[in-house]
Amino acid sequence: MRPIGEGARKGLGVNWHMTGGRRRLLSTTAMGFALVATLSISACSASSADPAEPAAEQSAAAKVSVQPAAGAEDVSPVEPVTVKVPNGKINRVSLTNAEGKEVEGAPAKDGRSWRVTEPLGYGKTYTWSGTATSDSGERGKIAGSFRTVEPAQLISAELNVGDGKTYGIAMPIKVTFDADVTDKAAVEKALKVQTSNGTEGAWAWLDNRSAHWRPKEYWAPGTKVEVNANIYGVRFGEGAYGASDLSSEFTIGRAQIVRANTQTHRMKVIRDGKQVADYPASFGLETDPGRVTKSGIHVVMSKHTSYAMTNEEYGYRDYVVPWAVRISNNGEFIHGYAPSISAQGNSNVSHGCVNLAPDNAKIYHDGALIGDPVEIEGSDQQLSSADHDYYDWTLSWKQWQGKSAARG
């Protein structure tokens, strides 16, 4: 089809009028009036334009653009999916999968665009259909299709924090993946932490399968925290993608810190700036490197009314102790132990745990929160990465930031 008016401007002696995209021939009388009107306007015009040059088209077709482009392959199911008509408005539009199910979407207020509002599926073909009308009245089709990526592997994740829970002021946020992550930077960018008071913090990769978020300083009591791992559709590297998103909201509780010293044989509890307890304690036997209680900032990881202790190297299995509070993954606990009461407060005889009298251990157990810091000093061994979770607070802030894959 030629542009509007093309026939008349080439001296074919016929004028065409556009109505709904169809041409109809004007009557001879109408042609006469049109010719007179044209001549009159030309005679009065001061324009220097060449009358032989066609004027700008007054009836351009609707310009439809879709994203992803028609025919696109390996599209992430969370990439923006839109249709736009910059010179017109959308009449109707739908995006359907191979089974004919329509994808949810929403139009812009001006009617010139439409976007998908739900994640798409992996390994599926999606097809556009619909129509749009240009500002000058021409109709156009919305068409095309694209296909989302088929992952070589789906990687799942889990969080160490639960909805509605309350944690101590040293609590790190940990995202654990069920396979090694190659593209750590891409994954880290999908991990978000929001706080009620703008707490400064950062992500750090402590191994190939876990990323931790830690505040620069201990959390402020009462902080509201929301964590989102928006990993669905994210490229993990080597053909792997995230299986599903996960999130959690929790609160930081009162400020409780345990300060223990292996040389004074005491364990003090400070709550909201005030000392509330000072217990005699026995720590790990210092003459045996395998039994030393590590110095450094530990974090309460779990609480148990009783716990079966096993250490094959030292000849005991399933030895049950009361009121056990785990403070690292290297086997260190604060727990009750009646047989060492005579040593508590004056010597270190344990296999690395902090021994308290059972009654004292219960009081401490009942008041402890997961995430409370336990600051131990005095021994010649330092808590480190060899002790596994949680050694987060043994790193300086600069060291911590250096373990980010996406920083900078």
N, C-alpha and C positions, 0 to 999 in steps of 0.2 A: 504494500500500500504506500502511495506517495504521501509526503507531508501535506498538511492542510493548505489548500490554495495553489498547490504546485501546478495543477493543470491550467488554471487561469493565468498564472504568471508566465507560462510558457506559450501563451497565445493560442490555447486550444479552443477559446471562445465559449467556455463553460465554467460556471461558478459552482462550487460544492459547499454544502452546509453540513456541519457535524451535529448529529443528534443521537445520543446513546451509542456512539462508536460507529454509526452507519451514515453513509452519504446519501443525500437525495438531491435530485436535480431541481433547481429553482425554475419557476415559470419564466416565460419570455418577458412578461411585464415586470416581474420582480427583478430580472436581470437588468432591465432598463433603468429602473430606479437605483439599483445598486451601482450601475456604471456612472449615472449622473452624480450620485453622492460621492463616489470616488474621485471623479474629476474635480468637483467643487472643492473638496478637501485638499487635493493636490495643488490647485491654483492658489489657495490661500496659505499654503505651508511655506515656512521659511527654512525647512530642512534641506540640507545639502546631500542627504542620502540618495544613492543611486536608485531610482524607481524600479530598476530591473532587479535589484537585490531583494530577496524575500524578507518580510518582517519576522521578528521572533515568533516562534510557534505559540499560539494561544491555547493549545489543547494538548499538552504533553501527557504521555501515558504515565500511570502510577509506577514509581520506581521502587520496587520491592527488593529488600536485601534480607537475607537470613544468615544467622550465625548459630552453629558452624555452617560453613559454606556447603552448598549442595554437593553431595558426593564425598564429603569428608569421612575419613576412617580413623579408628583408634582415638576417638574423642573421649575425654574424661567425662564421666556421668555427672560431675558437679561443675563443669565449665558453664559460663553464661550461655543460655539458649534463648535467642530473641528473633523477632521479625520486626523490621522497621520500614516505614513508608514516609520518607522525609517530605515528599511533595503531595501528600494526600492522607487518607485515613483508611483504617482497616474496617471492612464490612463484617467479615467473619473469619475466624482462623481456628485451626485445631492441629495438634501434633499427636500422632497416634503411633503405638508400637505395632509390631508385626501381628499381634492378636486383635488389633483394632481398638484397644483401650486408649482413651484420651488421657493425655498428660495434663495435670492441673497448671493453670497459668493465669496471668492477670494483665489487663490492658493498662497503658498509661492514660492519664487524665485527658490528654489531648487527642487520644485515639490514633496517634501516629506510630505506636509501637506496642508490642506484646511480649511478655517474657514468661518463661517457665518458672514455676514456684515450688517445685518438688524435685528431689534428685531423680535422675534417670537410672536405669538398670545397666549392669555390665553386659557386654556382648549382645546388644540389641540394635535393631534397625528402627529408626523413627522417621516418619513421613509427614511433611507439611501439606495442608490443604486449606483453601480459603480464597477470598477475593479482597481487593482494595480498590478504592476510587481516588483518582488524582484530584487536586484542587480545581482543575478545569473540567472535571466530569468524566474522564476516561477511566474505564475499569481495567483492572489487571489481575492476574492470577497469583496466588501464593502457592508455590509448589517446591518440590525437592525432597531429598532424604539424606540422612547421614547415619553412621554406625558408631556405637560406643565401643571402647576398648574391651578386649577379652583378656583378663589378667592371666599371667602364667601362674600366679600364686596370690592368694588372699591372706593378708596378715591381720590378726586380731590383736586387741590390746585390753588391758585391765588397769584400773586405778586402785591405789592403796587407801583412798579416802571414800567415805560413804555419805550419802545424802542425809542431812539432818544431824550429823554427828558433831561432837565437840572435841577438839584436840588441843594438845599443849602447845606452848609458844615456840617450840623447836621443830614442829612437825613439817617434814618435807613432803612435797607432792611427788608421787612416783607413777610414771606410766610404764608398764611392762608389756613388751611385745612378744608374740609367740614364735618369732623367727628373727634372724639378724636383719638389721636395717642398713641398707647400703646408702641411700640418699638421706642422710640424717638432717641436712639443712632443709629439704623440702618438708620432711615430717615435722621438724621442730616448728616451722612456720605455721603449721596447722594446730599447734598446741597453744591454748590461750588461758591465762589466769587473770581474773578481775577481782579486785578487792574493794571493800567499802571505804578505805582510807588511803588509797594510792600507794600501797606498800611496794617498796622497791625490791625486785627480785629477778632471778634469771634461771633459764634452763641450762642443765649440764648433762652431758652423756657420760655415764659412769661405766658403761660397757656397750656392746653392740645391740643389746636388747632392752635397755632401760634408760629413760630420761627422767631426771629429777628437777623439780623447781623448788628453790630455796630462797627465802627472803635474805636480804643483805645482813640484817640484824634479826634477833628474835622477833616473832610476831607481836604486835600490840594486842593485849587482851580485848576481846569483843569484836575482833575483825571478822567481817563476813567475807567469805571466799567462794568464788565460782570458778570451776575449772572445766574447760571444754577441749576434748581431743577430737577435732573435726577431721578425721583421717579417711573417711569414705571418699573414694575417688582420687586420693592423693597417691602420687607415684612414689613408691618406696625404693625404686631402683631394681634393675635386673628383671623387669617385667612384673614385679610384685606391686600390689595396690592394697590400700586399706580396706578392711572388711566392713566396718561399721563405726559410726561415731559413738562417743560416750561422754558423759558429763557428771558432775557432782557439785553440790553446794554444801558447805559446812561452816562452822564457826570456831574461832579460837577462844578458849576458856580463860580462866584466871591465870595469872603468871606464877607458876611454881617452878623452882629450880632446886635440884639437889646438889649440894657441894660436899664432896667426900674427899678425904685425904688418907692415903695409905700409910703415912708416917705418924699421924696423930691418932689413927684408928677410930675416926669419928665420921658420921654421916649426918649432915645438917640439912634441914628442909626449910627453904625460904619461900613464903607464899605472899604475893603482892607486896614484896619488899620487907616483910617481917619474918623473923625466924620463928617457926612453929614447932620445930623438933630438933633434938640433938641426940643421936643414938650412938652408943658404942657399937663398933663394927669390927669384923675381921675380914681382911682382904686376902688375895692370892699369896701363897708362899713365895717369897722373893728369892730364895736360894735355888728354886727350880724354874728355869725360863719358860717351861710349859704351863706354869700355874700362875704366873704374874697377872694381876689385874691391870688392864691397860689404862694409862692416863689419857685424858682427852674428853671432848664433849660427846657423850653417849646420848641416845634418844630412847625413851620408853617405847617398846614395840608391841608388847602384849602383856596381859595380866592373867594369872591363873590362881585359883584357890589352892590347887596342889599341882605339882608337876613331877614327872618321873625323869630323873637325871641319869644319863648314861655317858660313860667315858671308858671305852674298852682299854685304852692305853694305861689308865690308872686302876683298872680292875673293878669297876662297878657298873652295874646295869639296872635301869629302872628303879633307882633309889628315889623314893618319893619325898619331896620337901613341901612345906606349906607356904602359901602366900608368895608365890614366885612372880616377879616382874622382870621380863626380858629387857635388857638394855643394849644388846648387840646381837649380831648373828654369829658371833664366835663362841657362843656358849656362856656368856656372862649374864648373870641374873642378880637381882637383889631379892633375897628370900630368907625365910625363917630357918634357923638351924640350931636346935637346942644343944647338940653335942659340943658346939664351939662357944657356948656362952662364956666359959671361963677365959677364953682367949679374946673375946670381943672387948675392944677398948684398950688392948695392950699388946697384941701380937697378930701376925697374919699367918693363917694356917689353911685357908681354903684352896680350892682348885681353880680359882680365878673369879669366883662369885663374891658378892658382898653379903656376908653372913650377918643377920640380925637375930635377936631373940624373937621367937615366934610371935609374941604379943606385939612387939614393936613392928615386926614385918607386916602384921595384919593392918595396923593403923596406917602404915605407909601405903600398902597395897590399896586399901579402900579409898585413899585420897588421891591416888595417882591417875593421870590421864595419859592415854596414848599420845605421844608427841612431846611429853615433858622432857626437858634437858636434864641430864645427869652429868655434872662436871666433876671428873675425878682427876686428882693430881697426886704426885708423890712417888709414883713408880718409875722405873727406868725403861719402860716400854710404852710406846705411843700407839693409840688407836690409829688405824690406817686402812687403805683400800684392801689389804689382806684380810681384814675383819668383816668385809662385805657390808650389807646394809646395817645401820645407817652410819656411815662415816662422814656424811655431808659437812658437818660443822668443824671437822678437822682441817678443812681447806680454807685458806684465806679467800677473801672476796675476789681478789685478782686471779687466783688459781681457779676459783669456781667459774668465773666468767670465761676463762680460757678454755673451758670444756664445752662451751656452746658451739654448735655447728653452724648456726645462722647469724651469730652476732657480727655486726659490721657489714 
